[in-house]
Amino acid sequence: MKTVEVKINGQPVQANAGGSILDAARLAGIRIPALCIHPDLQAWGACGICIVKIEGNPRLVRACSTKVVAGQNYLTHDPEIQAIRRTVIELILSNHPQECLSCARNQACELQKLAAEFSIRDIPYDMNIENLPKDTSTEAVILDPSKCVACGRCALVCQNLQDVWALEFLGRGEKTRMAPSADVLLDESPCIKCGQCSAHCPVGAIYEKDDTKQFLDAILNKDLHVSVQIAPAVRVALGEAFGMNAGEIVTGKIYAALRKLGVNSVFDTNFSADLTIMEEGSEFVERFVNKKGDLPQLTSCCPAWTDYMEKYYPDMIPHFSTAKSPMMMQGAMTKTYFAQQKNLDPKKIYSVAIMPCTAKKYEIRRSDDMNSSGCPDVDLVLTTRELGRLIKMSGIDFVNLQDEKADSPIGLYSGAGTIFGVTGGVMEAALRTAYKLVTKEDLQKVEIAPVRGMDGVKKGVIDMKGTPVKVAVAHGMVNVKSILEEIRAAKKAGSPMPYDFIEVMACRGGCIAGGGQPYETDDNLRAARTVGIYKDDEKSAARCSHQNPEIIHIYEKFLDNKPCGDKAHKYLHTHYKSRPLYKK
């Protein structure tokens, strides 16, 4: 990359040509405060906190959105700049509710941190807080527009990264406010509940619906058997809430913490990820080898993606795998197979899932298929953030917990199950087993490089002993459109399909950066969590789903020894339908 030499406070810096002053300052080890900027988003200078001076120029510029010019000297900190920044923060605070103690972002709020850094103890302006109602219409996220600081992050994420366009700014001047498109309730908008708006909001204007009290109430109810499953991505992110390194695998500590919280049974969603692969892989073989069903097959484990497809691309429904997500499969097996094994009444089992995703809160009530056991297969979903708060409020010394194991018979998992947490992981896991189903042999090298990495769209051809399989992987909803349009174009032209198998994850990086993961996620954190996921795969005794002995056992003892059979379809598969962008 081409560089240019600039100066930051007189210090020479080799900055990226075309980069911002903010980026150049970081290279010099100088932090310029800002509220509207995020590494995932294009800067647009909304907050004005990052103002700097250009030596010899009386005009102040915004460091986040101003490109460096070779030879210039940028002054980032002096008494005048500090005074202006302080004034901007005070003005923002004068329009912001003073509810820090009860706010969902207390101690994780970027505005709160800035106020503390600038030693703001009083606000010298009249308070002018709009009394705007909260939007609690979805099961996933809550909007509190009275706390909005007009940074624009939520709208930029929703529009430019997710291609959903459910959020926008309405009104002008002082009356500008963040709201769902068309000024309807969020549940009536195109929202897919991915939670990326809440993950990128710097304050408490958008946050996940908190269900921790329901969980604690269930624990206290002695008539209930509380079972909990944890998703693949949770194990490499939860430690961050306790000062541990991103990507550190804390699976055994999570099992131990859940038992200390009073949970009766601890399972792992990785087990049902293996189950998903058996179903989805077998379904792919039926389509690809036996020509029964439409190709390409699209993955279906991401509820935000399935919601997007039903709203924006309902013509793709025939291409969708009917396999439920691992979370819903785990719930169904908990209230059927596990209940039978332990002689428990399914209605007395309270099934909880710890997920990196806010859309999972919506998924448990998506359709009647989510009640395949005769009652809700999953009763409650908590995000990684919610679990972190639960552990802290319970006084558990998480860092020093001794590792424990999951319960059987639906807790053991293979390496293929754990890589579901990263972009390309579902595809790689499916191909490991599909190879076995097609060739009757195991892959000698199970790492499939073409589907790994952070490119928004990854494409490759996988050789199955002379049979090529054309695959594609997309993550971040904005990246899926080009692939789906290729399929539409091929259909219209009567041409061969460009792909056989496609994986889509709604969030950039996959579930490791889901809307319910720890705040301030960027590509550095995504990379660290991804490394942790692959380490968990590499240390697994079995690295393919079909090698998991508990998977083999559940098919033999409960699922009629047949993936995609009648019993498997009853409990492990679902249906889709076209949904309107805007509810009436």
C-alpha positions as CSV (number, residue, x, y, z in Angstrom):
1,M,0.0,0.0,0.0
2,K,1.3,3.5,-0.9
3,T,2.3,5.7,2.0
4,V,2.8,9.4,2.5
5,E,4.8,11.2,5.2
6,V,2.8,13.5,7.5
7,K,3.4,14.8,10.9
8,I,1.2,14.3,14.0
9,N,2.0,16.9,16.6
10,G,5.4,17.3,14.9
11,Q,6.2,13.6,14.9
12,P,6.9,12.1,11.4
13,V,4.5,9.3,10.5
14,Q,4.3,7.1,7.4
15,A,0.5,7.1,6.8
16,N,-1.5,5.2,4.3
17,A,-2.2,7.4,1.2
18,G,-5.9,8.1,1.2
19,G,-6.2,7.3,4.9
20,S,-7.7,9.5,7.5
21,I,-6.0,11.8,10.0
22,L,-7.5,9.6,12.7
23,D,-5.7,6.5,11.2
24,A,-2.5,8.4,11.0
25,A,-2.7,9.4,14.6
26,R,-3.2,5.8,15.6
27,L,0.0,4.9,13.8
28,A,1.7,7.5,15.9
29,G,0.3,6.0,19.1
30,I,-2.1,8.9,19.6
31,R,-5.7,8.4,20.3
32,I,-8.2,11.0,19.1
33,P,-11.6,10.6,20.8
34,A,-14.7,10.1,18.7
35,L,-18.2,8.8,19.1
36,C,-19.6,8.2,15.6
37,I,-16.7,6.3,14.1
38,H,-16.5,2.5,14.0
39,P,-13.9,0.3,12.1
40,D,-16.7,-1.5,10.2
41,L,-18.2,1.7,8.9
42,Q,-17.2,4.5,6.5
43,A,-16.6,7.7,8.5
44,W,-19.0,10.6,8.0
45,G,-18.0,13.0,10.7
46,A,-21.3,13.1,12.6
47,C,-20.3,13.8,16.2
48,G,-17.6,16.4,15.7
49,I,-15.5,15.2,18.7
50,C,-12.5,14.3,16.7
51,I,-11.7,17.8,15.4
52,V,-8.0,18.6,14.9
53,K,-6.0,21.5,13.5
54,I,-3.9,21.6,10.4
55,E,-0.7,23.7,11.0
56,G,-1.0,27.0,9.2
57,N,-4.7,26.6,8.5
58,P,-7.2,28.3,10.8
59,R,-10.0,25.9,9.9
60,L,-10.7,22.9,12.2
61,V,-11.3,19.6,10.4
62,R,-12.8,16.3,11.5
63,A,-10.0,13.7,11.8
64,C,-12.2,10.7,11.0
65,S,-13.4,11.9,7.6
66,T,-10.5,14.1,6.4
67,K,-7.8,12.4,4.4
68,V,-4.1,13.0,5.1
69,V,-2.0,15.2,2.7
70,A,1.7,14.6,2.4
71,G,3.8,17.1,4.3
72,Q,1.1,18.5,6.5
73,N,1.4,18.7,10.3
74,Y,-1.8,17.8,12.3
75,L,-2.3,19.1,15.8
76,T,-4.5,16.7,17.7
77,H,-4.4,18.0,21.3
78,D,-4.1,21.5,22.7
79,P,-6.1,23.5,25.2
80,E,-8.4,25.0,22.5
81,I,-9.1,21.6,20.9
82,Q,-9.7,20.0,24.3
83,A,-12.2,22.8,25.2
84,I,-14.1,22.4,22.0
85,R,-14.3,18.6,22.4
86,R,-15.5,19.1,26.0
87,T,-18.2,21.5,24.8
88,V,-19.4,19.0,22.1
89,I,-19.6,16.2,24.7
90,E,-21.5,18.5,27.1
91,L,-24.0,19.4,24.4
92,I,-24.6,15.8,23.6
93,L,-25.1,15.1,27.3
94,S,-27.6,17.9,27.5
95,N,-29.8,16.0,25.1
96,H,-29.2,12.6,26.7
97,P,-31.2,11.0,29.6
98,Q,-29.2,10.8,32.8
99,E,-30.1,7.2,33.4
100,C,-26.7,5.6,33.6
101,L,-27.4,3.4,36.6
102,S,-30.4,1.7,34.9
103,C,-29.2,1.8,31.3
104,A,-28.4,-1.4,29.4
105,R,-25.0,0.1,28.5
106,N,-23.9,1.2,31.9
107,Q,-20.1,0.7,32.1
108,A,-20.1,-0.3,28.5
109,C,-21.2,3.1,27.1
110,E,-18.8,5.0,24.8
111,L,-20.4,8.4,25.8
112,Q,-20.1,7.5,29.5
113,K,-16.4,6.8,28.9
114,L,-15.9,10.1,27.1
115,A,-17.6,12.0,29.9
116,A,-15.4,10.3,32.4
117,E,-12.2,11.0,30.4
118,F,-13.1,14.7,30.1
119,S,-13.9,14.9,33.9
120,I,-17.4,16.2,33.1
121,R,-19.2,16.6,36.4
122,D,-21.8,19.3,35.5
123,I,-23.6,20.2,32.3
124,P,-23.6,23.9,31.8
125,Y,-26.6,23.8,29.4
126,D,-30.3,23.4,29.8
127,M,-31.4,19.8,29.5
128,N,-33.5,19.2,26.3
129,I,-34.5,15.5,26.3
130,E,-37.2,14.4,23.9
131,N,-39.7,12.1,25.5
132,L,-39.8,9.4,22.9
133,P,-41.4,6.0,23.6
134,K,-39.4,2.8,23.6
135,D,-40.0,0.3,20.8
136,T,-40.4,-3.1,22.3
137,S,-42.2,-4.7,19.4
138,T,-39.6,-7.4,18.6
139,E,-38.4,-10.3,20.8
140,A,-34.8,-9.4,19.8
141,V,-33.9,-5.8,20.3
142,I,-35.3,-2.7,22.0
143,L,-35.1,0.8,20.6
144,D,-34.9,3.7,23.0
145,P,-34.7,6.7,20.7
146,S,-34.6,9.2,23.5
147,K,-31.0,8.0,24.1
148,C,-29.9,8.3,20.5
149,V,-26.8,10.6,19.9
150,A,-27.4,10.8,16.2
151,C,-24.1,9.1,15.4
152,G,-25.6,7.2,12.5
153,R,-23.9,3.9,13.2
154,C,-27.1,1.9,13.4
155,A,-28.5,3.2,10.1
156,L,-25.1,2.7,8.3
157,V,-24.9,-0.9,9.5
158,C,-28.4,-1.7,8.6
159,Q,-28.3,-0.1,5.2
160,N,-24.7,-0.5,4.0
161,L,-23.5,-3.7,5.8
162,Q,-26.8,-5.6,6.1
163,D,-28.7,-4.3,3.1
164,V,-31.9,-4.4,5.1
165,W,-32.8,-0.7,5.4
166,A,-35.0,-1.1,8.5
167,L,-33.5,2.0,10.2
168,E,-33.2,5.6,9.1
169,F,-33.2,9.1,10.5
170,L,-36.5,11.0,10.4
171,G,-37.1,14.7,10.9
172,R,-34.8,17.7,10.6
173,G,-32.6,19.8,12.9
174,E,-33.4,19.3,16.6
175,K,-36.3,17.0,15.7
176,T,-34.0,14.5,13.9
177,R,-34.5,11.0,15.4
178,M,-33.6,7.5,14.7
179,A,-36.5,5.3,13.8
180,P,-37.6,2.2,11.8
181,S,-38.2,3.0,8.1
182,A,-41.6,4.5,7.3
183,D,-41.9,5.4,11.0
184,V,-43.5,2.1,11.9
185,L,-42.7,-0.3,14.8
186,L,-39.5,-2.2,14.3
187,D,-41.5,-5.5,14.1
188,E,-43.5,-4.0,11.2
189,S,-40.3,-3.0,9.3
190,P,-37.9,-5.1,7.2
191,C,-35.8,-5.7,10.3
192,I,-34.2,-9.2,10.4
193,K,-33.4,-9.0,14.1
194,C,-29.6,-9.6,13.5
195,G,-28.8,-7.1,16.2
196,Q,-25.9,-5.5,14.4
197,C,-27.5,-2.2,15.1
198,S,-27.3,-2.9,18.9
199,A,-23.7,-4.2,18.5
200,H,-22.6,-1.0,16.8
201,C,-24.6,1.6,18.8
202,P,-22.2,3.4,21.2
203,V,-24.9,4.1,23.8
204,G,-28.1,2.6,25.1
205,A,-30.3,3.6,22.2
206,I,-30.5,0.0,20.9
207,Y,-29.9,-3.0,23.0
208,E,-30.9,-6.7,23.3
209,K,-34.1,-7.6,25.1
210,D,-32.9,-8.7,28.5
211,D,-34.3,-12.1,29.7
212,T,-32.0,-12.8,32.6
213,K,-34.8,-12.4,35.2
214,Q,-36.8,-15.1,33.3
215,F,-33.8,-17.4,33.5
216,L,-33.4,-16.8,37.3
217,D,-37.1,-17.3,37.9
218,A,-36.9,-20.7,36.1
219,I,-33.9,-21.7,38.3
220,L,-35.9,-20.9,41.4
221,N,-38.9,-23.0,40.2
222,K,-38.2,-26.4,41.7
223,D,-40.8,-28.0,39.4
224,L,-38.7,-27.3,36.4
225,H,-35.6,-29.1,35.0
226,V,-33.5,-26.3,33.5
227,S,-31.3,-27.4,30.6
228,V,-28.9,-25.0,28.9
229,Q,-27.0,-25.3,25.6
230,I,-24.2,-23.0,24.5
231,A,-23.4,-22.1,20.9
232,P,-20.0,-22.5,19.3
233,A,-19.1,-18.8,19.2
234,V,-19.9,-18.2,22.8
235,R,-16.8,-20.2,24.0
236,V,-14.3,-17.8,22.3
237,A,-15.9,-14.5,23.3
238,L,-17.4,-14.8,26.8
239,G,-14.0,-14.6,28.5
240,E,-13.6,-11.0,27.2
241,A,-16.3,-10.0,29.8
242,F,-13.9,-11.1,32.5
243,G,-10.7,-9.6,31.2
244,M,-9.5,-12.7,29.3
245,N,-8.1,-12.6,25.8
246,A,-10.4,-12.7,22.8
247,G,-10.4,-16.1,21.3
248,E,-9.5,-17.9,24.5
249,I,-11.5,-21.1,24.7
250,V,-13.6,-21.1,27.9
251,T,-15.9,-24.0,27.2
252,G,-15.3,-26.0,30.4
253,K,-15.6,-22.8,32.5
254,I,-19.0,-22.0,31.0
255,Y,-20.2,-25.5,31.8
256,A,-19.0,-25.1,35.4
257,A,-20.5,-21.6,35.7
258,L,-23.9,-22.8,34.5
259,R,-23.9,-25.5,37.1
260,K,-23.0,-22.9,39.8
261,L,-26.0,-20.9,38.6
262,G,-28.2,-23.9,39.4
263,V,-28.7,-25.4,36.0
264,N,-29.8,-29.1,36.0
265,S,-28.3,-30.2,32.6
266,V,-25.6,-28.6,30.5
267,F,-25.4,-29.4,26.8
268,D,-23.5,-28.0,23.9
269,T,-25.0,-26.7,20.6
270,N,-22.0,-28.1,18.9
271,F,-23.6,-31.6,19.3
272,S,-26.6,-30.4,17.3
273,A,-24.4,-28.7,14.8
274,D,-23.1,-32.2,14.1
275,L,-26.7,-33.3,13.9
276,T,-27.5,-30.4,11.5
277,I,-24.6,-31.6,9.3
278,M,-26.0,-35.1,9.1
279,E,-29.3,-33.7,8.0
280,E,-28.1,-30.9,5.8
281,G,-25.3,-33.0,4.3
282,S,-27.7,-35.8,3.5
283,E,-30.1,-33.4,2.0
284,F,-27.3,-32.0,-0.2
285,V,-26.4,-35.5,-1.4
286,E,-30.1,-36.1,-2.3
287,R,-30.1,-33.0,-4.4
288,F,-26.6,-33.2,-5.9
289,V,-26.2,-37.0,-6.4
290,N,-29.8,-38.2,-6.7
291,K,-31.2,-35.1,-8.4
292,K,-34.0,-34.8,-5.9
293,G,-34.5,-31.1,-5.2
294,D,-33.3,-27.7,-6.4
295,L,-29.6,-26.8,-6.6
296,P,-27.8,-24.9,-5.4
297,Q,-28.7,-25.7,-1.8
298,L,-28.5,-22.8,0.6
299,T,-27.7,-23.2,4.3
300,S,-30.4,-22.4,6.8
301,C,-28.9,-22.2,10.3
302,C,-28.8,-18.4,10.6
303,P,-32.3,-17.1,11.5
304,A,-31.5,-13.5,10.4
305,W,-30.6,-14.9,7.0
306,T,-33.7,-17.0,6.7
307,D,-35.8,-14.0,7.7
308,Y,-34.0,-11.9,5.0
309,M,-34.6,-14.6,2.4
310,E,-38.3,-14.9,3.2
311,K,-38.7,-11.1,2.9
312,Y,-36.4,-10.2,0.0
313,Y,-35.9,-13.4,-2.0
314,P,-38.9,-15.7,-1.4
315,D,-38.3,-17.2,-4.8
316,M,-35.2,-18.9,-3.3
317,I,-37.3,-21.0,-0.8
318,P,-37.0,-24.1,-2.9
319,H,-33.2,-23.9,-2.7
320,F,-33.2,-23.6,1.1
321,S,-32.2,-26.6,3.2
322,T,-35.1,-27.5,5.4
323,A,-32.8,-28.4,8.3
324,K,-33.5,-26.4,11.4
325,S,-30.7,-24.5,13.1
326,P,-28.5,-26.4,15.6
327,M,-30.2,-24.5,18.4
328,M,-33.6,-25.7,17.5
329,M,-32.5,-29.2,16.8
330,Q,-30.9,-29.3,20.3
331,G,-34.1,-28.0,21.8
332,A,-36.1,-30.7,20.1
333,M,-33.7,-33.5,21.2
334,T,-33.7,-32.2,24.7
335,K,-37.5,-32.4,25.0
336,T,-37.8,-35.7,23.2
337,Y,-34.8,-38.0,23.3
338,F,-33.2,-36.6,26.5
339,A,-36.6,-36.5,28.2
340,Q,-37.2,-40.1,27.4
341,Q,-33.8,-41.1,28.6
342,K,-34.2,-39.4,31.9
343,N,-38.0,-40.1,32.2
344,L,-38.8,-36.4,32.3
345,D,-42.0,-34.6,31.3
346,P,-41.0,-32.4,28.3
347,K,-43.4,-29.7,29.7
348,K,-41.3,-29.6,32.9
349,I,-38.0,-29.1,31.0
350,Y,-37.1,-25.4,30.7
351,S,-34.8,-25.3,27.7
352,V,-32.4,-22.3,27.5
353,A,-29.9,-21.5,24.8
354,I,-26.9,-19.2,25.2
355,M,-26.4,-17.6,21.7
356,P,-24.1,-15.0,20.1
357,C,-27.2,-13.7,18.2
358,T,-30.2,-11.6,19.0
359,A,-32.2,-13.1,16.1
360,K,-32.2,-16.4,18.0
361,K,-34.7,-14.7,20.5
362,Y,-37.1,-14.4,17.5
363,E,-36.3,-17.8,16.0
364,I,-37.8,-19.8,18.9
365,R,-41.2,-18.5,18.0
366,R,-40.7,-18.3,14.2
367,S,-43.3,-20.9,13.3
368,D,-45.1,-24.0,14.7
369,D,-42.2,-26.1,13.6
370,M,-40.4,-24.7,16.6
371,N,-42.8,-26.7,18.9
372,S,-42.0,-30.2,17.4
373,S,-41.8,-31.7,20.9
374,G,-45.4,-30.8,21.6
375,C,-44.3,-27.6,23.5
376,P,-41.7,-24.9,22.8
377,D,-38.5,-26.7,21.9
378,V,-36.5,-23.8,23.3
379,D,-38.1,-21.7,26.0
380,L,-35.6,-18.9,26.3
381,V,-32.5,-17.4,24.6
382,L,-29.8,-15.4,26.3
383,T,-27.0,-13.6,24.5
384,T,-23.3,-13.9,25.4
385,R,-23.6,-10.5,27.0
386,E,-26.5,-11.6,29.2
387,L,-24.7,-14.7,30.3
388,G,-21.7,-12.5,31.3
389,R,-24.0,-10.3,33.4
390,L,-25.6,-13.4,35.1
391,I,-22.2,-14.8,36.1
392,K,-21.1,-11.5,37.5
393,M,-24.2,-10.9,39.5
394,S,-23.9,-14.4,41.0
395,G,-20.4,-13.7,42.4
396,I,-18.8,-16.5,40.4
397,D,-15.0,-16.2,40.0
398,F,-15.2,-17.2,36.3
399,V,-11.5,-16.9,35.5
400,N,-10.5,-19.4,38.2
401,L,-13.2,-22.0,37.6
402,Q,-12.0,-25.5,37.0
403,D,-13.1,-26.9,33.7
404,E,-16.1,-29.3,33.6
405,K,-17.6,-31.4,30.9
406,A,-21.0,-31.3,29.3
407,D,-23.7,-33.8,30.1
408,S,-24.5,-36.8,27.9
409,P,-26.1,-38.1,25.8
410,I,-26.4,-34.9,23.8
411,G,-23.3,-32.9,24.7
412,L,-20.3,-34.5,22.9
413,Y,-19.3,-32.7,19.7
414,S,-16.8,-33.0,16.9
415,G,-14.5,-30.3,15.5
416,A,-16.9,-29.9,12.6
417,G,-19.6,-28.8,15.1
418,T,-17.4,-26.0,16.6
419,I,-16.5,-24.4,13.3
420,F,-20.1,-23.5,12.8
421,G,-19.2,-20.3,14.7
422,V,-17.1,-18.7,11.8
423,T,-17.9,-17.8,8.3
424,G,-17.3,-20.8,6.0
425,G,-17.6,-23.2,9.0
426,V,-21.0,-24.6,8.1
427,M,-19.8,-25.2,4.5
428,E,-16.6,-26.8,5.6
429,A,-18.3,-29.0,8.2
430,A,-20.9,-30.1,5.6
431,L,-18.3,-30.9,3.0
432,R,-16.4,-33.0,5.4
433,T,-19.4,-35.2,5.8
434,A,-20.8,-34.9,2.3
435,Y,-17.4,-36.2,1.0
436,K,-17.9,-39.3,3.1
437,L,-21.5,-39.7,1.9
438,V,-20.6,-39.3,-1.7
439,T,-17.3,-41.2,-1.9
440,K,-17.7,-43.6,1.1
441,E,-14.3,-42.4,2.3
442,D,-13.2,-39.9,4.9
443,L,-11.3,-36.8,3.8
444,Q,-7.6,-37.2,4.6
445,K,-7.2,-33.4,5.0
446,V,-10.3,-31.9,6.6
447,E,-9.2,-28.2,6.4
448,I,-10.9,-26.7,3.3
449,A,-9.0,-23.5,2.6
450,P,-11.2,-22.0,-0.2
451,V,-14.1,-21.4,2.3
452,R,-11.9,-19.8,5.0
453,G,-11.0,-16.2,5.5
454,M,-12.7,-12.8,5.7
455,D,-13.5,-12.1,2.1
456,G,-17.1,-11.0,1.9
457,V,-17.7,-13.7,-0.8
458,K,-15.6,-16.8,-1.1
459,K,-15.9,-19.2,-4.0
460,G,-14.3,-22.5,-4.8
461,V,-14.5,-25.9,-6.4
462,I,-14.2,-28.9,-4.2
463,D,-13.0,-32.2,-5.7
464,M,-14.8,-35.3,-4.5
465,K,-12.8,-37.9,-6.2
466,G,-13.4,-36.6,-9.6
467,T,-16.7,-35.0,-9.0
468,P,-16.5,-31.2,-8.7
469,V,-18.7,-29.4,-6.2
470,K,-19.0,-25.6,-6.8
471,V,-19.4,-23.7,-3.5
472,A,-19.8,-20.1,-2.4
473,V,-19.8,-18.5,1.1
474,A,-21.1,-15.1,1.9
475,H,-21.2,-13.2,5.2
476,G,-22.7,-9.8,6.0
477,M,-26.0,-9.6,4.2
478,V,-24.8,-7.0,1.7
479,N,-22.6,-9.6,0.2
480,V,-25.3,-12.2,-0.6
481,K,-27.2,-10.2,-3.2
482,S,-24.6,-10.8,-6.0
483,I,-24.7,-14.5,-5.5
484,L,-28.5,-14.7,-5.4
485,E,-28.7,-12.5,-8.5
486,E,-26.4,-14.9,-10.3
487,I,-28.8,-17.7,-9.5
488,R,-31.8,-15.7,-10.7
489,A,-29.9,-14.9,-13.9
490,A,-29.0,-18.5,-14.6
491,K,-32.6,-19.5,-14.0
492,K,-33.9,-16.9,-16.4
493,A,-31.4,-17.8,-19.1
494,G,-31.9,-21.6,-18.6
495,S,-28.1,-21.8,-18.0
496,P,-26.3,-24.3,-15.7
497,M,-26.3,-23.1,-12.0
498,P,-23.0,-21.4,-11.0
499,Y,-23.0,-23.1,-7.6
500,D,-24.1,-26.4,-6.0
501,F,-23.9,-25.3,-2.4
502,I,-24.0,-21.9,-0.7
503,E,-23.5,-20.8,2.9
504,V,-24.8,-17.5,4.2
505,M,-24.2,-15.9,7.5
506,A,-25.9,-12.5,8.3
507,C,-23.1,-11.1,10.3
508,R,-19.6,-10.2,9.2
509,G,-17.2,-13.0,10.3
510,G,-20.2,-15.3,11.1
511,C,-21.5,-16.0,14.6
512,I,-18.3,-15.0,16.3
513,A,-19.4,-11.4,15.6
514,G,-23.1,-11.9,16.2
515,G,-25.4,-9.1,17.5
516,G,-25.3,-10.6,21.0
517,Q,-21.5,-10.9,21.4
518,P,-19.3,-8.5,23.6
519,Y,-19.3,-4.9,22.4
520,E,-16.7,-3.1,20.4
521,T,-16.2,-6.0,18.0
522,D,-13.9,-5.2,15.1
523,D,-11.8,-7.3,12.6
524,N,-9.0,-7.8,15.2
525,L,-11.4,-9.4,17.6
526,R,-13.0,-11.4,14.8
527,A,-9.6,-12.7,13.9
528,A,-8.8,-13.7,17.5
529,R,-12.1,-15.4,18.0
530,T,-11.7,-17.2,14.7
531,V,-8.3,-18.6,15.7
532,G,-9.9,-19.9,18.9
533,I,-12.7,-21.7,17.0
534,Y,-10.2,-23.4,14.7
535,K,-8.1,-24.4,17.7
536,D,-11.1,-26.0,19.2
537,D,-11.6,-28.0,16.0
538,E,-7.9,-29.0,15.8
539,K,-7.9,-30.5,19.3
540,S,-11.0,-32.5,18.8
541,A,-10.8,-36.3,18.9
542,A,-13.3,-36.5,16.0
543,R,-13.3,-33.7,13.4
544,C,-16.2,-34.8,11.2
545,S,-19.8,-34.9,12.3
546,H,-20.5,-38.4,11.2
547,Q,-17.6,-39.6,13.5
548,N,-19.3,-38.3,16.7
549,P,-20.2,-41.4,18.7
550,E,-23.2,-39.7,20.3
551,I,-24.5,-38.7,16.9
552,I,-24.2,-42.3,15.7
553,H,-26.0,-43.4,18.9
554,I,-28.9,-41.0,18.6
555,Y,-29.7,-42.1,15.0
556,E,-29.5,-45.8,16.1
557,K,-31.7,-45.4,19.2
558,F,-34.1,-42.6,18.3
559,L,-34.0,-41.3,14.7
560,D,-34.7,-44.6,13.0
561,N,-31.0,-44.9,11.9
562,K,-31.7,-42.6,9.0
563,P,-30.9,-38.9,8.3
564,C,-33.7,-37.1,6.6
565,G,-36.1,-39.9,7.5
566,D,-39.7,-39.4,8.7
567,K,-38.8,-39.0,12.4
568,A,-35.9,-36.7,11.6
569,H,-38.2,-34.5,9.5
570,K,-40.7,-34.3,12.3
571,Y,-38.2,-33.0,14.8
572,L,-35.3,-31.6,12.8
573,H,-36.7,-29.9,9.8
574,T,-38.8,-26.8,9.1
575,H,-40.7,-24.9,6.4
576,Y,-40.5,-21.4,4.9
577,K,-42.9,-18.9,3.5
578,S,-42.9,-15.5,1.8
579,R,-43.1,-12.7,4.3
580,P,-43.9,-9.0,3.5
581,L,-41.3,-6.4,4.0
582,Y,-43.7,-4.3,6.0
583,K,-46.4,-5.7,8.2
584,K,-49.8,-4.1,7.8
